[in-house]
């Protein structure tokens, strides 16, 4: 007997059933839809921490999705291995006609999807992909001359001109849930089975405090107030819909909405200029004389620089997987300007520890801080960590939380003089300008 022909929906950075573009299109197309997720060993093997909270979060989210699917008499097929091998295994068990997924814009993901497309074509299987994790992608926001933007403000202006209800409209997946592939529950591999252990780090909630976010523009720079949304991890893995969140931001606070636009600005930079993943956007800075001092870098990593706002930020990151946005700029500036250490070292450290790590945003923000990126902070503008503390944590509430020994004999002395460090950095950058 011939097996029933089906489609596959492949979860990636879109871990939700509601308002999911490719899932909607797969279900609407009519064939029974088998939802799958692949714990890709190409990605997992690069993670140093086997108690990585992000992996546990994904695993728990997938278990929740499977419970939702069981209400529709379906189940999630969750597998662990290399993508092509897993897909090949699935094709031996099911009569797959089409595979659906949402776009990913990172260079490694684009290369993976090209390989998947070639593989599926060899099996006469269609591969359909859709925009889901951004409002505008690829070439949808270009300058009047047809070129990608390299400066944020004109990109933002064009974004705001173009956005309307059409781009923010949700996909009504719920209309077609009867088209999920009907099956008894598949066995989900445990966290241990994929090589990871539980983490003590808490994942921020998806709940939004709208009253707080109405004052986002007034309060976002003060780390002790905790007045930001903390939704980064949910946008990164798609547990929330960016369309629904951007709609809320549009209604609540224009400054909060601008954070969504920054996210897409950096994504389009990475898409159009993929070399920025490993090199400065402004390639003249390849000649910059960075220092590669492992002892200084370790002090920065551990929050032992003697500059309390820097130390508080790094300790918050190490303990929680989060760092306040204002403080991220301060610690990044300190590493790249005060210590003159290559921004790629800081970027890699953040990549291993940030719950909301996103290649495009992490890369873009580090290059902005280092002065090497598109629309970057000028090289001669260097954050003074002491003045930043006086302005944004004047009562030391944030610092005391994370650096309890501050103000005692146990607190370390500053590892470098501010004036010496800034003069050295300005000269190093000036040498490149000349």
Protein Blocks (a to p, Z undefined) as FASTA:
>chain_A
ZZddddddddfklccfbhpfklmmmmmnopacdddddddfklmmmpmblcbfklmmmmmm
mmmmmmmmmmnopacdddeddfklmmmmmmmmpccfbdcddddfbfklmmmmmmmmmmmm
mnopacddddfkbmbgcjlpccfkopacfbfklmmmmmmmmpcfklmpccdfklmmmmpc
cddddddddfklnopacdfbdcddfbdcfklmmmmmmmmmmmklopagklmmmmmnopac
fklmmmmmmmmomklmmmmmmmmmmmmmmmmmmmlmmmcfblmlmmpccdddfklmmmmm
nopnopaklmmmmmmmmmnopacfklmmmmmmmmmmmnopafklmmmmmmmmmmklcfkl
mmmmmmmmnopaghiacfklccdfklmmmmmmmnommmmmmmmmgoiakbccdfbdfklm
mmmmmmmmmmmmZZ
